[in-house]
Amino acid sequence: MAITDIPEYAHLSPSDVEALGAELDAIRADIEADRGERDARYIRNTIRFQRGMELLGRGLIFGSTKRSMWWAGAGALGLAKIVENMELGHNVMHGQWDWMNDPEVHSTTWEWDNTDPSAHWKHTHNYIHHKYTNVLGMDDDVGYGLLRVTRDQRWRPFYLGNLAYNTLLALAFEYGVAAQHLELGKKRRTPEAKAQFQRDLRDVATKVGKQMAKDYVVYPALAGLVAGRGDLRQGGRAFRKAATANVMGNVIRNIWTNAVIFCGHFPDGAEKFTKQDVDSETQAEWYLRQMLGSANFHSGFVLAFLSGNLSYQIEHHIFPDLPSNRLAEISVRVRALCEKYDLPYTTGSFPLQYAKSWRTIAKLSLPDKYLKATADDAPETASERRFKSDLPEGARLQASVDPTTGRRRGLRTAIASLRRRGKGARVRQIVAADNRREAA
């Protein structure tokens, strides 16, 4: 089952949680006071780079007489779309650059290169997902209404297709994002709700139409005119090359976006939560839930930039409206707080985190009877009950202090102890089996 009592699961007392919150508030205050010209220069240079890559990609596509030029153009265009969606669109719409009072990079004016209208994205992502991160029944990003990613989702035969669904979702991720706000499986019983759905559907259809016209009609037609110069056959060939290169550019962007987002939300250690007490949680308790429900992956500057700095997903979830270029330095301080309060800091290499996400998706396509770990102590699903076997009835989990080192022993130590015990139990089972075979 998902976590029902977040402070208890974290082995923190109410005063511990508030102290942690105060230290995170101090980090926010420091970054806000220090924002300035270098941050403004960073976002403006990012815009220049993205526009330059798009021009390069479309130029290569226009002149693509060789397959190598076609691939170079599609790759450059895919890179431009990645940067526009991840480091620009996603972060600008979070309000990370609103402090500049520049309408070009303001959350109220940015419309991104994606089939999802920005207004819809800001509701489903900025509000619903970030307020109710990984809360079952409230955050639709937990499986996107399509995938089973936690044992708290009751198994149905539909989930046998988990791997196929995520493959299709990765290839066409922009359309999955566009459909998310529509909540297509939701029943609308009132005339007002039905009318709102029709308005939202028109907004999505309009945005999808604009994106498809731009990528698959206007730019390919221009390529055909430039290359054809009156030769219809040559112009038609250029049109097809440009259209398919745009398809490839969008697929590159979609697969990459899917990978980055899944690395931040579905590896082992990105916890899930119940609805209990979420609406009454304090700011400090919200911080704690973001820390437990998110995961990072290792990155240098290039990988961080291409991921929209979502390689620092933990820090982004704690401070979604602070400039993305500051998350690397924030991560040093957040990691130190995890050390201080003995909290896990969930991270790993990019391939490892993505592989863990796919492993979870594959594993949970099966009924629970085929799964080994319990619903309270599985890599993808955990609760405070995983620690309670050695505690008296009704006792609460809490941190202790190592009498030798003076270090706090909390959640991270408790998880490590469970793993050691699990390995020990498996060794004992193997030895017992060997002994039985020898006796036979």
C-alpha positions in Angstrom: 0.0 0.0 0.0 1.1 3.6 -0.5 2.4 5.8 2.3 -0.4 7.0 4.6 1.6 8.8 7.3 4.4 10.7 5.5 6.3 12.1 8.6 6.2 8.7 10.3 7.4 6.9 7.2 10.3 9.4 7.1 11.1 8.7 10.8 10.6 12.4 11.6 8.8 14.1 14.4 6.5 17.1 13.7 9.3 19.4 14.9 11.8 17.6 12.7 9.6 18.2 9.7 9.1 21.9 10.4 12.9 22.3 11.0 13.6 20.7 7.6 11.0 23.0 6.0 12.7 26.0 7.6 16.0 25.0 6.1 14.5 24.6 2.7 12.8 28.0 3.0 16.2 29.4 3.7 17.6 27.9 0.5 14.7 29.5 -1.5 15.3 32.9 0.1 19.0 32.7 -0.8 18.4 31.9 -4.5 15.6 34.5 -4.9 17.9 37.1 -3.4 20.7 36.2 -5.7 18.8 36.0 -9.0 20.2 38.5 -11.5 22.0 39.1 -14.8 23.7 35.8 -15.1 20.4 34.0 -14.9 18.8 36.4 -17.4 21.9 35.8 -19.7 21.4 32.1 -19.4 17.8 32.0 -20.5 18.4 34.4 -23.4 21.4 32.4 -24.6 19.2 29.3 -24.4 16.6 30.9 -26.6 19.3 31.9 -29.1 20.7 28.4 -29.2 17.3 26.8 -29.6 16.3 29.1 -32.5 19.7 28.6 -34.1 19.3 24.8 -34.0 15.8 25.0 -35.5 17.1 27.2 -38.3 20.0 24.8 -38.9 17.7 21.7 -38.9 15.2 23.2 -41.3 18.0 24.5 -43.5 19.5 21.0 -43.7 16.1 19.5 -44.4 15.5 22.0 -47.2 18.7 21.1 -48.9 18.7 17.4 -48.1 19.7 15.6 -51.3 21.5 12.9 -49.3 20.3 10.6 -46.6 23.1 11.9 -44.3 21.7 15.5 -44.6 18.2 14.3 -43.9 19.3 12.6 -40.7 21.4 15.7 -39.7 18.4 17.9 -40.3 16.0 15.7 -38.4 18.5 15.4 -35.6 19.0 19.1 -35.3 15.3 19.7 -35.4 14.7 17.1 -32.8 17.3 18.7 -30.6 15.7 22.1 -31.1 12.3 20.7 -30.0 13.9 19.0 -27.0 15.4 22.3 -25.8 12.2 24.2 -26.5 10.0 21.8 -24.6 12.3 20.9 -21.7 14.5 23.9 -20.9 12.3 26.6 -22.3 8.6 25.7 -22.4 8.3 23.6 -19.3 10.4 25.9 -17.1 9.1 29.2 -18.5 5.5 28.1 -17.9 6.5 27.2 -14.3 7.1 30.9 -13.8 10.9 30.4 -13.3 11.7 33.6 -15.2 8.6 35.8 -14.3 10.9 37.8 -12.0 12.5 39.3 -15.1 9.2 41.0 -16.1 10.1 40.1 -19.7 7.0 39.2 -21.8 9.1 37.0 -24.0 9.9 34.6 -21.1 6.8 35.1 -18.9 4.6 32.2 -17.9 1.4 34.0 -19.0 2.6 34.6 -22.6 4.6 31.5 -23.6 3.0 29.1 -26.0 5.3 26.1 -26.6 6.0 23.9 -29.6 3.8 21.1 -28.5 0.3 19.8 -29.3 -0.9 20.5 -25.7 -2.2 24.1 -25.2 0.0 25.9 -22.6 -3.1 26.7 -20.5 -4.0 23.1 -20.2 -0.4 22.1 -19.3 -0.2 24.7 -16.6 -3.4 23.2 -15.0 -2.6 19.5 -15.3 1.1 19.8 -14.6 1.9 23.0 -12.6 -1.2 22.7 -10.4 -2.5 19.2 -10.2 0.8 17.2 -10.6 3.0 19.5 -8.5 0.4 20.1 -5.7 -0.6 16.4 -5.5 2.6 14.7 -6.6 2.2 10.9 -6.6 -1.0 11.1 -4.6 -3.1 8.1 -5.8 -6.4 9.2 -7.2 -5.4 12.9 -7.5 -2.2 13.0 -9.6 -2.9 11.6 -13.1 0.8 11.4 -13.8 0.8 8.2 -11.8 0.4 6.0 -14.8 -1.2 8.7 -17.0 -4.5 6.8 -16.8 -2.9 4.1 -19.0 -0.1 2.3 -17.2 0.1 0.4 -13.9 3.1 1.7 -12.0 2.2 0.8 -8.4 0.6 -2.2 -6.7 -2.0 0.3 -5.3 -3.6 0.2 -8.8 -5.7 -2.9 -8.9 -4.6 -5.3 -11.6 -6.9 -5.7 -14.6 -6.3 -7.8 -17.8 -5.9 -4.4 -19.6 -2.5 -4.0 -17.9 -1.0 -7.0 -19.8 -0.3 -4.4 -22.5 1.8 -2.2 -20.2 4.9 -2.5 -22.3 3.1 -1.9 -25.6 1.2 1.1 -24.2 4.4 2.8 -22.9 6.1 2.2 -26.3 3.3 3.9 -28.1 3.2 6.7 -25.4 6.9 7.3 -25.8 6.6 7.6 -29.6 3.6 9.9 -29.5 4.2 11.5 -26.1 3.1 15.0 -27.2 -0.4 13.6 -28.1 -0.6 11.8 -24.8 0.2 15.0 -23.0 -2.5 16.8 -25.1 -5.1 14.3 -24.2 -4.3 14.3 -20.4 -6.2 17.5 -19.6 -9.3 16.1 -21.4 -9.6 13.2 -18.9 -11.3 11.1 -21.7 -12.3 8.3 -19.3 -14.2 10.7 -16.9 -18.0 10.8 -16.9 -19.5 14.2 -17.2 -22.9 14.3 -15.7 -23.8 18.0 -15.7 -24.4 20.4 -18.7 -21.6 22.7 -17.4 -19.1 19.8 -17.3 -20.1 18.7 -20.8 -19.8 22.2 -22.1 -16.3 22.6 -20.5 -15.2 19.4 -22.1 -16.3 20.6 -25.5 -14.4 23.8 -25.0 -11.2 21.9 -23.9 -11.6 19.5 -26.9 -11.8 22.4 -29.3 -8.7 24.0 -27.8 -6.7 20.8 -28.2 -8.0 20.2 -31.7 -7.0 23.7 -32.7 -3.5 23.4 -31.2 -3.0 19.9 -32.8 -4.1 21.3 -36.1 -1.7 24.2 -35.9 1.2 22.0 -35.0 0.5 19.5 -37.8 0.0 22.3 -40.3 3.3 23.8 -39.4 5.4 20.6 -39.3 3.7 18.6 -42.0 2.2 21.1 -44.5 3.8 24.6 -44.3 7.5 23.8 -43.9 7.4 20.8 -46.3 5.6 22.9 -48.9 8.3 25.6 -48.6 11.0 22.9 -49.0 9.1 21.6 -52.1 9.0 25.1 -53.6 12.7 25.8 -52.9 13.9 22.4 -54.2 11.4 22.1 -57.1 11.7 25.4 -58.9 8.9 24.4 -61.2 9.8 20.7 -61.3 6.8 19.1 -59.7 8.4 15.7 -59.3 11.5 17.2 -57.6 9.3 19.4 -55.5 7.1 16.5 -54.4 10.2 14.5 -53.4 11.5 17.5 -51.3 8.0 17.8 -49.7 8.1 14.2 -48.6 11.6 14.4 -47.3 10.8 17.5 -45.3 7.6 16.0 -43.9 9.3 12.7 -42.8 12.2 14.6 -41.3 9.7 16.6 -39.2 8.0 13.4 -38.1 11.5 12.1 -37.0 12.2 15.3 -35.2 9.0 15.0 -33.2 9.6 11.4 -32.5 13.1 12.2 -31.2 11.7 14.8 -28.9 8.8 12.6 -27.7 11.0 9.6 -26.8 13.5 11.8 -25.0 10.8 13.6 -23.0 9.2 10.4 -22.0 12.6 9.0 -20.8 13.4 12.1 -18.8 10.0 12.3 -17.1 9.9 8.6 -16.3 13.4 8.8 -14.8 12.1 11.4 -12.4 8.9 9.6 -11.3 9.0 5.8 -11.7 12.4 4.4 -10.6 12.7 2.6 -7.3 12.4 5.0 -4.3 10.0 7.4 -5.9 7.2 6.8 -3.4 3.4 7.0 -3.8 1.0 8.4 -1.3 -2.6 8.2 -0.2 -5.1 11.1 -0.1 -5.0 11.2 3.7 -4.2 14.6 5.2 -2.7 16.0 1.9 -5.1 19.0 1.7 -4.2 19.9 5.3 -0.4 19.4 5.0 1.9 22.2 6.0 4.5 23.7 3.6 7.2 21.7 5.3 5.1 18.5 4.9 4.6 19.3 1.2 8.4 19.7 0.9 8.9 16.3 2.5 6.5 14.6 0.2 8.2 16.1 -2.9 11.6 14.8 -1.6 10.3 11.3 -1.1 8.2 11.1 -4.3 10.9 12.3 -6.8 14.1 10.8 -8.2 17.2 12.3 -9.9 19.7 11.0 -12.3 23.4 11.8 -12.6 24.3 14.5 -15.2 26.9 16.9 -16.3 26.1 20.2 -17.9 25.0 18.8 -21.3 22.7 16.1 -20.0 21.2 18.5 -17.4 20.6 21.1 -20.1 19.0 18.6 -22.5 16.7 17.3 -19.7 15.6 20.9 -18.8 17.6 20.3 -15.6 15.1 17.7 -14.6 18.0 15.5 -13.8 17.5 17.4 -10.6 13.9 16.4 -10.3 13.9 16.3 -6.5 15.1 20.0 -6.4 12.6 20.9 -9.1 9.7 19.4 -7.2 10.8 21.3 -4.1 11.3 24.6 -5.9 9.3 24.4 -9.2 9.4 28.1 -9.8 13.2 28.7 -9.2 15.4 29.1 -12.3 16.4 25.7 -13.7 20.1 26.8 -14.1 20.3 27.0 -10.3 19.1 23.5 -9.5 22.7 22.0 -9.6 23.9 24.3 -6.8 20.6 23.8 -4.9 21.1 20.0 -5.1 24.3 20.3 -3.1 22.4 21.8 -0.2 19.4 19.5 -0.5 21.7 16.5 -0.4 23.3 17.8 2.7 19.9 18.1 4.3 19.2 14.5 3.4 22.4 13.5 5.1 21.5 15.5 8.2 18.0 14.0 8.5 19.0 10.6 7.3 16.6 10.7 4.4 17.2 8.9 1.1 18.4 11.0 -1.9 17.1 8.9 -4.8 19.5 9.1 -7.8 21.4 6.9 -10.2 22.7 6.9 -13.8 20.3 7.9 -16.5 20.2 4.4 -18.2 19.7 2.7 -14.8 16.8 5.0 -13.7 15.1 4.5 -17.1 15.7 0.8 -17.0 14.1 0.6 -13.5 11.1 2.5 -14.8 10.6 0.0 -17.6 11.2 -2.9 -15.2 8.4 -1.7 -13.0 6.1 -1.2 -16.0 6.9 -4.8 -17.2 6.6 -6.3 -13.8 3.3 -4.7 -12.9 1.7 -5.8 -16.2 1.3 -9.1 -14.3 -1.2 -10.0 -11.6 0.0 -9.6 -8.0 0.2 -13.4 -7.4 3.2 -13.5 -9.7 5.1 -10.8 -7.8 7.4 -11.6 -5.0 7.7 -8.6 -2.6 4.7 -7.4 -0.5 2.7 -4.3 -1.4 4.3 -2.6 1.6 7.9 -3.4 0.7 8.3 -3.6 -3.0 10.9 -1.5 -5.0 8.0 0.5 -6.6 5.5 0.5 -3.8 6.2 1.0 0.0 4.5 2.1 3.1 5.3 2.7 6.8 4.1 -0.8 7.5 7.4 -2.2 6.0 9.2 -1.2 9.2 6.7 -2.2 11.9 7.3 -5.9 12.3 9.7 -5.4 15.2 7.6 -2.6 16.9 4.9 -3.0 19.6 1.4 -2.5 18.4 0.6 1.2 17.8 4.2 2.3 18.2 5.3 5.1 15.9 8.5 5.1 13.9 11.1 7.6 14.9 14.7 8.4 14.4 17.3 7.5 17.0 20.9 8.7 17.5 23.9 6.4 17.2 25.5 6.5 20.6 29.0 5.9 19.1 28.9 8.4 16.2 26.2 10.8 17.3 24.6 10.4 13.9 20.8 10.4 13.3 19.5 6.9 12.4 16.3 7.5 10.4 14.6 6.4 7.2 17.7 5.8 5.1 19.3 3.6 7.8 16.0 1.7 8.3 15.8 1.0 4.6 19.4 -0.2 4.5 18.7 -2.5 7.5 15.7 -4.0 5.8 17.8 -4.8 2.7 20.5 -6.4 4.7 17.9 -8.5 6.5 16.3 -9.4 3.2 19.7 -10.6 1.8 20.3 -12.5 5.0 17.0 -14.3 4.7 17.6 -15.2 1.1 21.1 -16.6 2.1 19.5 -18.7 4.8 16.9 -20.0 2.4 19.6 -21.1 0.0 21.6 -22.8 2.7 18.5 -24.6 4.0 17.6 -25.8 0.5 21.2 -27.1 0.0 21.1 -28.9 3.3 17.8 -30.6 2.3 19.2 -31.7 -1.0 22.3 -33.1 0.7 20.1 -35.0 3.2 18.0 -36.4 0.4 
